[in-house]
Amino acid sequence: MTDKLETAPTRYVEAGGIRFAYRRLGPDTGTPLILLQHFTGTMDAWDPAVVNALAADRTVVVFDNAGVGSSSGTVPDNVEQQTRDAEAFISALGFKQVDLLGFSLGGFLAQVMAARTTVKVRRLIIAGSAPKGGEEHLLQVVEEAFAKNARDVRLALFFTPSEQSQRAGEAFVERALARTKDRDSDSSEDVSNPQAASIISWCAEKDPEHASLKAIQQPTLIVHGSDDTMFPSINAYEMFKAMTSATLVIYPDSGHGALFQYPETFVSHVKTFLDA
């Protein structure tokens, strides 16, 4: 592998009037894996331990969606337009087919994208997310996390209070801060406000028959933390039950950032799933 997340150059591509910032890692083999990021997250909020290991034997692309990080444009306040922006970005890269890894808000985009044909999606991984009409406690959890005044708010947001989970959280924060040059700036209210509105609207839009989930035919790996306070684990179970070809994995003593608490385990599960 030529580049790591900590050192890969930031590239740009124009699509739909937006200049998208992205980083591409790994060899030009296999189906490209596109990573769709969480609430207020940028390219530099991903865990290098996860991204680098996934890019050992496939192309992996991280990017800032419209209005986020180093990309131009403004952040839409709805999942539909955020998905269209992401589709425009992926199409601009010229990939004929992709796999998707959507974390949290990114998991909403992955669901919408997989259910239609704008981008040809082969397989998808949904981590720490929720279906349309799912249960969310975003604002309450974020407010409580900031009130704890931790050295990094993600320690309270993404990990449980247990000693083991917090230790894993500290290690994640160190990895995520490893890049020192050409980092994305942290997100402001220009990102957090419309993204919060999009999350709340998505979960408020009832889908009692789970029609949107049933429209997804691709094999799907659903990964969730046992004690996710932002999107409770019942969301993962409901997705698993409603989808036609889903596998569910729930990690122990873990919160919203379960994939970063168990990076080696998560990568192993994803590689097994993508290579099946």
Backbone torsions as a table, in degrees:
resi	resn	phi	psi	omega
1	MET	NA	131.1	-174.6
2	THR	-80.2	-38.5	-174.8
3	ASP	-123.5	157.5	170.7
4	LYS	-116.1	160.8	-179.7
5	LEU	-57.6	-34.3	-177.6
6	GLU	-69.7	-20.2	-173.8
7	THR	-128.2	-9.1	-176.6
8	ALA	-60.3	136.8	179.8
9	PRO	-67.8	147.6	174.7
10	THR	-81.5	126.0	177.9
11	ARG	-109.9	168.7	-179.2
12	TYR	-136.7	146.0	174.1
13	VAL	-142.2	141.0	179.7
14	GLU	-93.4	135.3	176.3
15	ALA	-158.7	130.6	177.4
16	GLY	57.4	32.3	179.1
17	GLY	80.0	7.8	-179.5
18	ILE	-118.5	139.3	175.6
19	ARG	-97.0	102.6	-176.2
20	PHE	-86.4	132.3	173.9
21	ALA	-93.2	136.3	179.2
22	TYR	-151.9	164.7	172.7
23	ARG	-131.5	136.3	-176.8
24	ARG	-117.6	128.2	-177.8
25	LEU	-126.1	161.3	172.6
26	GLY	86.7	172.7	-179.5
27	PRO	-75.8	162.5	178.1
28	ASP	-84.3	57.5	-179.5
29	THR	-131.2	153.9	177.3
30	GLY	72.0	-176.9	178.2
31	THR	-79.7	126.8	180.0
32	PRO	-59.9	141.4	177.7
33	LEU	-107.7	118.2	-179.6
34	ILE	-100.5	129.4	-178.4
35	LEU	-100.9	127.6	-178.6
36	LEU	-110.5	122.4	-163.5
37	GLN	-89.3	163.0	-177.0
38	HIS	-79.5	175.1	177.2
39	PHE	-48.7	120.1	179.5
40	THR	66.0	2.7	-176.5
41	GLY	-78.1	145.9	175.5
42	THR	-113.2	-175.0	175.9
43	MET	-57.8	-32.6	-176.0
44	ASP	-85.7	2.5	175.1
45	ALA	-92.4	-6.6	174.4
46	TRP	-73.6	157.1	178.9
47	ASP	-87.8	116.9	178.0
48	PRO	-56.2	-32.1	-180.0
49	ALA	-63.4	-33.5	178.5
50	VAL	-79.6	-51.5	-173.7
51	VAL	-65.0	-45.9	-177.7
52	ASN	-64.3	-39.9	-179.9
53	ALA	-69.1	-38.0	177.3
54	LEU	-66.3	-31.9	-177.5
55	ALA	-83.9	5.1	-179.6
56	ALA	-64.0	-32.0	-175.1
57	ASP	-138.2	21.8	177.5
58	ARG	-159.8	162.5	174.1
59	THR	-74.5	128.9	175.8
60	VAL	-124.4	133.4	-179.5
61	VAL	-123.2	124.4	168.5
62	VAL	-107.9	147.9	-178.9
63	PHE	-154.4	162.5	172.8
64	ASP	-99.2	121.9	177.2
65	ASN	-71.1	172.0	-174.4
66	ALA	-49.4	127.7	176.0
67	GLY	82.4	-2.3	-177.4
68	VAL	-104.9	143.7	172.4
69	GLY	54.3	-122.0	-175.7
70	SER	-94.2	5.5	178.0
71	SER	-87.9	151.5	178.0
72	SER	-83.3	-177.3	177.6
73	GLY	89.7	-174.9	178.4
74	THR	-121.0	154.4	-178.7
75	VAL	-80.4	121.3	176.5
76	PRO	-69.0	156.1	-179.6
77	ASP	-97.5	21.5	179.4
78	ASN	-146.0	150.3	-175.8
79	VAL	-66.5	-36.1	-178.2
80	GLU	-57.6	-50.6	-178.0
81	GLN	-70.7	-35.3	175.4
82	GLN	-60.4	-38.6	178.4
83	THR	-67.7	-41.9	178.1
84	ARG	-60.9	-40.8	178.0
85	ASP	-62.3	-44.5	179.8
86	ALA	-64.5	-38.0	177.9
87	GLU	-64.7	-40.0	178.5
88	ALA	-62.7	-41.5	177.8
89	PHE	-61.6	-49.9	-177.8
90	ILE	-62.6	-42.3	179.0
91	SER	-61.8	-37.1	-179.0
92	ALA	-65.7	-25.0	178.1
93	LEU	-78.3	-13.2	173.7
94	GLY	81.9	13.4	178.7
95	PHE	-72.5	133.7	179.5
96	LYS	-77.6	-27.9	-177.7
97	GLN	-154.7	144.6	-179.2
98	VAL	-138.1	160.7	163.7
99	ASP	-103.4	152.1	-178.7
100	LEU	-122.3	139.4	168.9
101	LEU	-122.8	107.6	-178.6
102	GLY	-109.5	121.3	179.4
103	PHE	-105.8	125.4	174.9
104	SER	59.8	-119.1	175.5
105	LEU	-54.4	-38.0	177.3
106	GLY	-59.6	-28.2	176.6
107	GLY	-68.6	-29.2	174.8
108	PHE	-64.7	-47.8	-179.1
109	LEU	-60.8	-40.3	-179.7
110	ALA	-62.2	-39.9	179.1
111	GLN	-62.8	-46.9	-179.2
112	VAL	-62.9	-45.0	-176.4
113	MET	-64.1	-40.7	-176.6
114	ALA	-69.4	-25.6	-175.6
115	ALA	-82.0	-6.1	179.5
116	ARG	-133.0	-177.0	-166.6
117	THR	-113.7	9.7	179.6
118	THR	-56.2	-45.6	173.5
119	VAL	-118.4	135.6	179.5
120	LYS	-81.3	110.7	-178.1
121	VAL	-102.2	125.2	-179.1
122	ARG	-86.3	-53.8	179.4
123	ARG	-142.0	156.8	177.5
124	LEU	-140.4	147.8	175.2
125	ILE	-115.7	127.8	179.4
126	ILE	-117.7	115.6	-176.3
127	ALA	-117.4	131.7	174.9
128	GLY	54.1	46.1	-172.1
129	SER	-125.9	-166.7	-177.5
130	ALA	-152.4	151.8	175.2
131	PRO	-79.8	167.7	172.3
132	LYS	-56.3	132.6	-177.4
133	GLY	81.3	8.6	-177.4
134	GLY	-76.1	178.5	-177.9
135	GLU	-92.4	126.8	177.7
136	GLU	-135.0	148.3	175.9
137	HIS	-132.8	42.0	-171.1
138	LEU	-54.6	-60.7	-172.0
139	LEU	-64.1	-40.6	179.5
140	GLN	-63.1	-45.4	-177.6
141	VAL	-67.4	-42.0	178.8
142	VAL	-63.5	-43.7	179.5
143	GLU	-61.0	-45.1	-179.5
144	GLU	-66.0	-36.6	-179.3
145	ALA	-65.6	-44.2	179.5
146	PHE	-65.8	-31.6	-179.3
147	ALA	-66.3	-20.3	-178.3
148	LYS	-80.3	-11.6	176.2
149	ASN	52.2	40.6	176.5
150	ALA	-70.6	162.0	-179.7
151	ARG	-61.4	-27.0	175.2
152	ASP	-142.0	126.8	-173.7
153	VAL	-60.8	-23.3	-179.8
154	ARG	-65.9	-22.4	177.4
155	LEU	-62.1	-36.8	177.6
156	ALA	-86.7	-32.5	-177.5
157	LEU	-75.1	-40.5	-167.5
158	PHE	-104.3	-14.3	-172.3
159	PHE	-128.7	156.8	179.7
160	THR	-80.0	167.5	-179.8
161	PRO	-72.3	-8.6	-176.0
162	SER	-62.8	153.6	-178.9
163	GLU	-59.6	-42.0	-178.5
164	GLN	-64.5	-45.1	-178.5
165	SER	-67.4	-41.6	179.5
166	GLN	-65.7	-35.2	177.0
167	ARG	-64.4	-42.4	176.7
168	ALA	-64.7	-35.2	178.4
169	GLY	-65.4	-42.3	177.6
170	GLU	-60.4	-41.6	179.3
171	ALA	-65.3	-39.2	177.2
172	PHE	-62.6	-46.2	-178.8
173	VAL	-59.3	-42.6	178.2
174	GLU	-60.2	-43.6	179.8
175	ARG	-65.1	-42.3	-176.1
176	ALA	-69.1	-22.3	-179.7
177	LEU	-96.2	5.8	-173.0
178	ALA	-67.0	-31.7	179.3
179	ARG	-72.2	126.3	-176.8
180	THR	-111.1	-22.7	-179.4
181	LYS	-111.4	143.7	175.6
182	ASP	56.9	45.6	176.1
183	ARG	-85.4	149.1	170.3
184	ASP	-67.4	145.4	173.5
185	SER	-74.9	153.9	178.8
186	ASP	-65.4	151.3	-177.6
187	SER	-73.9	143.7	177.1
188	SER	-105.5	-170.7	178.9
189	GLU	-65.2	-19.8	175.4
190	ASP	-63.0	-23.1	176.4
191	VAL	-99.5	-48.8	-171.9
192	SER	-66.7	-38.6	-177.2
193	ASN	-65.6	-53.2	178.9
194	PRO	-66.8	-34.3	178.1
195	GLN	-67.0	-40.1	176.8
196	ALA	-61.3	-42.8	178.6
197	ALA	-61.0	-38.6	-178.9
198	SER	-68.4	-37.9	179.1
199	ILE	-67.4	-46.4	-178.7
200	ILE	-63.6	-40.6	179.5
201	SER	-66.1	-41.7	179.7
202	TRP	-58.9	-45.5	-177.4
203	CYS	-77.4	-21.5	177.6
204	ALA	-81.4	-17.6	-177.8
205	GLU	-83.6	102.5	-174.2
206	LYS	-68.7	143.2	177.2
207	ASP	-141.5	69.5	-170.2
208	PRO	-59.3	-28.4	179.5
209	GLU	-92.6	1.1	-178.2
210	HIS	53.9	40.1	-178.8
211	ALA	-60.2	-37.8	-177.6
212	SER	-68.0	-35.0	177.3
213	LEU	-73.3	-39.2	-179.2
214	LYS	-67.6	-19.4	178.4
215	ALA	-75.8	-12.7	-179.7
216	ILE	-88.5	114.4	-177.5
217	GLN	-98.8	-16.9	-174.5
218	GLN	-70.2	150.3	170.7
219	PRO	-57.4	135.0	-175.2
220	THR	-132.6	136.2	173.0
221	LEU	-107.5	119.9	179.1
222	ILE	-105.5	123.0	-178.8
223	VAL	-122.0	134.7	-175.6
224	HIS	-147.9	155.5	173.5
225	GLY	-86.6	145.6	-178.1
226	SER	-63.9	-30.1	-175.3
227	ASP	-126.3	46.6	177.2
228	ASP	-71.7	114.2	-178.5
229	THR	-84.4	-25.6	-177.9
230	MET	-75.1	-50.2	175.6
231	PHE	-126.1	92.9	-175.3
232	PRO	-52.1	153.0	-172.0
233	SER	-64.8	-15.5	174.9
234	ILE	-58.1	-29.2	177.3
235	ASN	-59.6	-45.6	-178.9
236	ALA	-63.3	-41.2	-179.5
237	TYR	-65.9	-40.1	179.6
238	GLU	-65.9	-39.2	175.6
239	MET	-61.9	-47.0	-179.7
240	PHE	-57.4	-43.9	-177.6
241	LYS	-69.7	-34.3	-174.2
242	ALA	-84.2	-25.5	-174.7
243	MET	-85.4	153.4	-173.1
244	THR	-81.5	-23.7	-173.3
245	SER	-144.5	54.8	-175.7
246	ALA	-110.9	146.2	172.1
247	THR	-117.5	136.3	-176.6
248	LEU	-114.3	130.0	174.4
249	VAL	-127.6	126.7	176.0
250	ILE	-118.7	124.4	-177.4
251	TYR	-89.1	144.4	-176.1
252	PRO	-73.8	153.8	174.3
253	ASP	41.0	53.2	-175.5
254	SER	-140.8	152.7	-179.1
255	GLY	-107.6	-145.1	-175.4
256	HIS	-62.1	-32.4	-178.8
257	GLY	-96.6	39.9	-177.3
258	ALA	-55.1	-36.5	-179.3
259	LEU	-65.6	-23.6	178.1
260	PHE	-93.4	-19.0	176.5
261	GLN	-76.7	-34.8	-179.7
262	TYR	-121.7	62.9	-172.8
263	PRO	-61.2	-42.6	-178.7
264	GLU	-66.2	-43.8	179.5
265	THR	-63.6	-45.0	-180.0
266	PHE	-61.0	-47.1	179.7
267	VAL	-60.4	-42.2	179.0
268	SER	-60.8	-44.8	178.5
269	HIS	-63.5	-43.3	-179.1
270	VAL	-65.5	-44.4	-179.8
271	LYS	-63.2	-43.0	178.1
272	THR	-59.8	-43.1	-179.1
273	PHE	-66.7	-46.8	-177.1
274	LEU	-69.4	-29.3	-177.8
275	ASP	-89.7	-3.6	-176.6
276	ALA	-65.7	NA	NA
